[in-house]
């Protein structure tokens, strides 16, 4: 069975969501803004998404269980 990129994105999102629902919390507003600020200056940003991982930045930056794929936060 071949898994295409879209299926893999859904799988990664569901895995991140479950991880967040079980062990995560929203980060503080200060941390959230710091994370988004780093994303705003990153050349891997594609509008509201990260070009590297495909995640929506506003969601990913707010979840304590998530991190930048480039280790910027």
MMTF fields as JSON, N, C-alpha, C and O atoms, coordinates in Angstrom:
{
  "mmtfVersion": "1.0.0",
  "mmtfProducer": "UNKNOWN",
  "numBonds": 291,
  "numAtoms": 292,
  "numGroups": 73,
  "numChains": 1,
  "numModels": 1,
  "chainsPerModel": [1],
  "groupsPerChain": [73],
  "chainIdList": ["A"],
  "bondAtomList": [4, 2, 8, 6, 12, 10, 16, 14, 20, 18, 24, 22, 28, 26, 32, 30, 36, 34, 40, 38, 44, 42, 48, 46, 52, 50, 56, 54, 60, 58, 64, 62, 68, 66, 72, 70, 76, 74, 80, 78, 84, 82, 88, 86, 92, 90, 96, 94, 100, 98, 104, 102, 108, 106, 112, 110, 116, 114, 120, 118, 124, 122, 128, 126, 132, 130, 136, 134, 140, 138, 144, 142, 148, 146, 152, 150, 156, 154, 160, 158, 164, 162, 168, 166, 172, 170, 176, 174, 180, 178, 184, 182, 188, 186, 192, 190, 196, 194, 200, 198, 204, 202, 208, 206, 212, 210, 216, 214, 220, 218, 224, 222, 228, 226, 232, 230, 236, 234, 240, 238, 244, 242, 248, 246, 252, 250, 256, 254, 260, 258, 264, 262, 268, 266, 272, 270, 276, 274, 280, 278, 284, 282, 288, 286],
  "bondOrderList": [1, 1, 1, 1, 1, 1, 1, 1, 1, 1, 1, 1, 1, 1, 1, 1, 1, 1, 1, 1, 1, 1, 1, 1, 1, 1, 1, 1, 1, 1, 1, 1, 1, 1, 1, 1, 1, 1, 1, 1, 1, 1, 1, 1, 1, 1, 1, 1, 1, 1, 1, 1, 1, 1, 1, 1, 1, 1, 1, 1, 1, 1, 1, 1, 1, 1, 1, 1, 1, 1, 1, 1],
  "groupList": [{"groupName": "UNK", "atomNameList": ["N", "CA", "C", "O"], "elementList": ["N", "C", "C", "O"], "formalChargeList": [0, 0, 0, 0], "bondAtomList": [1, 0, 2, 1, 3, 2], "bondOrderList": [1, 1, 2], "singleLetterCode": "X", "chemCompType": "L-PEPTIDE LINKING"}],
  "groupTypeList": [0, 0, 0, 0, 0, 0, 0, 0, 0, 0, 0, 0, 0, 0, 0, 0, 0, 0, 0, 0, 0, 0, 0, 0, 0, 0, 0, 0, 0, 0, 0, 0, 0, 0, 0, 0, 0, 0, 0, 0, 0, 0, 0, 0, 0, 0, 0, 0, 0, 0, 0, 0, 0, 0, 0, 0, 0, 0, 0, 0, 0, 0, 0, 0, 0, 0, 0, 0, 0, 0, 0, 0, 0],
  "groupIdList": [1, 2, 3, 4, 5, 6, 7, 8, 9, 10, 11, 12, 13, 14, 15, 16, 17, 18, 19, 20, 21, 22, 23, 24, 25, 26, 27, 28, 29, 30, 31, 32, 33, 34, 35, 36, 37, 38, 39, 40, 41, 42, 43, 44, 45, 46, 47, 48, 49, 50, 51, 52, 53, 54, 55, 56, 57, 58, 59, 60, 61, 62, 63, 64, 65, 66, 67, 68, 69, 70, 71, 72, 73],
  "secStructList": [7, 7, 7, 7, 2, 2, 2, 2, 2, 2, 2, 2, 2, 2, 2, 2, 2, 2, 2, 2, 2, 2, 2, 7, 7, 5, 7, 7, 2, 2, 2, 2, 2, 2, 2, 2, 2, 2, 2, 2, 6, 7, 6, 6, 3, 3, 6, 6, 3, 3, 6, 6, 6, 7, 7, 5, 2, 2, 2, 2, 6, 6, 5, 6, 6, 7, 7, 7, 6, 6, 1, 7, 7],
  "xCoordList": [0.834, 0.0, 0.879, 1.796, 0.619, 1.386, 0.635, -0.556, 1.339, 0.744, 1.184, 2.381, 0.22, 0.586, 0.769, 0.52, 1.208, 1.519, 0.306, 0.426, -0.864, -2.077, -2.449, -2.793, -2.383, -2.681, -1.707, -2.107, -0.445, 0.569, 0.315, 0.522, -0.13, -0.454, -1.585, -1.516, -2.622, -3.745, -3.293, -3.689, -2.482, -1.97, -1.164, -1.341, -0.285, 0.541, -0.311, -0.044, -1.356, -2.227, -2.999, -3.083, -3.557, -4.317, -3.424, -3.839, -2.207, -1.251, -0.95, -0.936, -0.708, -0.425, -1.633, -1.483, -2.823, -4.043, -4.268, -4.595, -4.099, -4.259, -3.227, -3.555, -1.988, -0.91, -1.273, -1.104, -1.775, -2.153, -3.337, -3.324, -4.352, -5.538, -5.227, -5.86, -4.259, -3.914, -2.918, -3.13, -1.84, -0.752, -0.52, 0.274, -1.185, -0.867, -1.704, -2.716, -1.243, -1.924, -1.617, -0.624, -2.464, -2.077, -0.88, -0.777, 0.005, 1.146, 0.677, -0.409, 1.485, 1.126, 1.084, 1.691, 0.37, 0.238, 1.601, 1.854, 2.473, 3.823, 4.623, 5.255, 4.598, 5.301, 4.708, 5.439, 3.384, 2.692, 3.179, 3.498, 3.234, 3.691, 5.159, 5.536, 5.986, 7.398, 7.549, 8.352, 6.789, 6.841, 6.405, 7.081, 5.269, 4.786, 5.752, 5.903, 6.4, 7.373, 8.539, 9.014, 8.99, 10.068, 9.591, 10.342, 8.341, 7.777, 7.622, 7.833, 7.256, 7.074, 8.357, 8.306, 9.504, 10.79, 11.472, 12.628, 10.772, 11.342, 11.05, 9.941, 12.04, 11.838, 11.069, 10.789, 10.728, 9.927, 8.444, 7.657, 8.059, 6.649, 5.947, 6.45, 4.791, 3.958, 2.589, 1.667, 2.456, 1.187, 0.929, 1.713, -0.166, -0.544, 0.032, -0.204, 0.791, 1.311, 2.836, 3.485, 3.373, 4.813, 5.062, 4.451, 5.94, 6.252, 6.995, 6.92, 7.703, 8.506, 7.634, 7.83, 6.672, 5.851, 4.403, 3.698, 3.948, 2.586, 1.551, 0.36, 1.978, 1.037, 0.604, 1.328, -0.6, -1.068, -0.369, -0.452, 0.314, 1.184, 0.444, 0.946, -0.729, -1.447, -1.86, -1.883, -2.181, -2.516, -1.26, -1.183, -0.283, 0.929, 1.658, 2.148, 1.727, 2.43, 1.736, 2.366, 0.465, -0.295, -0.291, -0.682, 0.135, 0.115, 1.447, 2.492, 1.419, 2.649, 3.361, 4.562, 2.645, 3.23, 3.892, 4.475, 3.807, 4.375, 5.66, 5.9, 6.469, 7.715, 7.998, 7.422, 8.876, 9.267, 10.106, 11.001, 9.831, 10.633, 12.086, 12.955, 12.336, 13.706, 14.37, 15.457, 13.719, 14.233, 14.397, 15.275, 13.564, 13.624, 12.863, 13.104, 11.938, 11.221, 10.737, 10.107],
  "yCoordList": [-1.187, 0.0, 1.252, 1.36, 2.164, 3.401, 4.514, 4.723, 5.219, 6.343, 7.614, 7.882, 8.404, 9.643, 10.772, 10.598, 11.934, 13.064, 13.567, 13.954, 13.569, 14.047, 13.125, 13.591, 11.822, 10.874, 11.035, 10.951, 11.264, 11.428, 12.7, 12.71, 13.776, 15.013, 14.783, 15.23, 14.086, 13.793, 12.93, 13.165, 11.953, 11.084, 11.883, 11.713, 12.751, 13.556, 14.511, 14.72, 15.1, 16.003, 15.257, 15.724, 14.111, 13.327, 12.895, 12.931, 12.491, 12.114, 13.309, 13.163, 14.488, 15.692, 16.093, 16.511, 15.968, 16.323, 15.407, 15.881, 14.132, 13.184, 13.454, 13.468, 13.667, 13.977, 15.221, 15.247, 16.255, 17.502, 17.289, 17.782, 16.557, 16.34, 15.554, 15.763, 14.656, 13.849, 14.563, 14.622, 15.103, 15.651, 17.151, 17.718, 17.79, 19.184, 20.208, 19.907, 21.419, 22.608, 23.732, 23.674, 24.759, 25.935, 26.598, 26.603, 27.144, 27.851, 29.232, 29.677, 29.898, 31.244, 32.173, 31.89, 33.266, 34.217, 34.767, 34.995, 34.98, 35.493, 34.497, 34.886, 33.236, 32.192, 32.077, 31.951, 32.122, 32.049, 33.16, 32.902, 34.382, 35.507, 35.366, 35.711, 34.868, 34.647, 33.626, 33.814, 32.556, 31.521, 32.079, 31.875, 32.786, 33.346, 34.379, 34.484, 35.134, 36.122, 35.433, 35.918, 34.32, 33.573, 33.036, 33.03, 32.587, 32.089, 33.218, 33.011, 34.398, 35.537, 35.902, 36.421, 35.641, 35.986, 34.793, 34.89, 33.686, 32.473, 32.405, 32.713, 32.003, 31.903, 30.638, 30.444, 29.785, 28.59, 28.823, 27.877, 30.061, 30.387, 30.545, 31.222, 29.92, 30.015, 30.536, 29.751, 31.817, 32.4, 32.049, 32.405, 31.353, 30.954, 29.597, 29.123, 28.966, 27.623, 27.609, 28.525, 26.56, 26.297, 25.442, 24.384, 25.883, 25.118, 23.835, 22.867, 23.814, 22.65, 21.489, 20.357, 21.753, 20.666, 20.7, 19.697, 21.836, 21.948, 22.32, 22.367, 22.584, 22.902, 24.366, 25.235, 24.605, 25.976, 26.567, 26.022, 27.676, 28.241, 28.684, 28.488, 29.273, 29.766, 28.628, 28.805, 27.481, 26.318, 25.707, 25.486, 25.437, 24.756, 25.561, 24.993, 26.868, 27.719, 27.76, 28.09, 27.435, 27.504, 26.185, 26.167, 25.103, 23.796, 23.509, 23.548, 23.224, 22.958, 21.689, 21.539, 20.79, 19.519, 19.601, 18.62, 20.747, 20.907, 21.734, 22.505, 21.547, 22.312, 22.588, 21.958, 23.52, 23.891, 22.763, 22.234, 22.391, 21.342, 21.758, 20.914, 23.056, 23.574, 23.884, 24.462, 23.501, 23.689, 25.167, 25.51, 26.039, 27.468, 27.776, 28.797, 26.881, 26.989, 25.625, 25.487],
  "zCoordList": [0.0, 0.0, 0.0, 0.814, -0.874, -0.986, -0.268, -0.497, 0.592, 1.315, 0.617, 0.508, 0.141, -0.531, 0.477, 1.67, -0.016, 0.862, 1.624, 2.786, 0.99, 1.662, 2.812, 3.898, 2.579, 3.65, 4.811, 5.973, 4.508, 5.545, 6.351, 7.564, 5.695, 6.408, 7.403, 8.548, 6.961, 7.855, 9.025, 10.166, 8.747, 9.799, 10.82, 12.026, 10.336, 11.241, 12.072, 13.256, 11.438, 12.174, 13.257, 14.393, 12.916, 13.9, 15.052, 16.211, 14.741, 15.787, 16.694, 17.917, 16.111, 16.896, 17.734, 18.882, 17.167, 17.887, 19.089, 20.177, 18.902, 20.008, 21.099, 22.285, 20.692, 21.64, 22.446, 23.665, 21.759, 22.426, 23.38, 24.508, 22.925, 23.76, 25.029, 26.064, 24.949, 26.116, 27.033, 28.244, 26.47, 27.284, 27.148, 27.899, 26.224, 25.927, 26.645, 27.277, 26.522, 27.008, 26.039, 25.314, 26.019, 25.237, 25.916, 27.143, 25.124, 25.706, 26.164, 25.793, 26.959, 27.396, 26.176, 25.143, 26.315, 25.21, 24.808, 23.625, 25.775, 25.503, 24.657, 23.675, 25.028, 24.27, 22.867, 21.884, 22.784, 21.498, 20.561, 19.401, 21.062, 20.242, 19.856, 18.736, 20.757, 20.433, 19.32, 18.406, 19.391, 18.359, 17.012, 16.003, 16.993, 15.731, 15.168, 13.951, 16.027, 15.575, 14.86, 13.833, 15.396, 14.735, 13.389, 12.414, 13.343, 12.08, 11.06, 9.865, 11.529, 10.624, 9.896, 8.781, 10.505, 9.91, 9.238, 8.828, 9.125, 8.55, 7.048, 6.61, 6.276, 4.828, 4.429, 3.247, 5.381, 5.108, 5.362, 5.342, 5.596, 5.824, 4.48, 3.582, 4.352, 3.137, 3.554, 3.777, 3.658, 4.101, 5.548, 6.428, 5.8, 7.159, 7.553, 8.664, 6.646, 6.893, 6.879, 6.375, 7.436, 7.374, 6.13, 5.977, 5.255, 4.037, 4.364, 3.607, 5.464, 5.839, 6.309, 5.869, 7.2, 7.744, 7.263, 7.375, 6.729, 6.23, 7.271, 6.964, 8.495, 9.582, 9.529, 9.044, 10.044, 10.201, 11.42, 12.52, 11.213, 12.24, 13.5, 14.607, 13.351, 14.522, 15.453, 16.671, 14.903, 15.739, 16.342, 17.551, 15.494, 15.939, 17.018, 17.993, 16.844, 17.808, 19.165, 20.17, 19.207, 20.455, 21.236, 22.403, 20.627, 21.278, 21.952, 21.303, 23.23, 23.993, 23.535, 23.761, 22.904, 22.478, 21.1, 20.639, 20.447, 19.109, 19.151, 20.08, 18.12, 17.999, 16.537, 15.65, 16.297, 14.947, 14.328, 14.987, 13.079, 12.445, 12.215, 11.997, 12.265, 12.095, 13.435, 13.474, 14.526, 15.897, 16.268, 17.06, 15.704, 16.042, 17.327, 17.972, 17.694, 18.968, 19.384, 20.432]
}
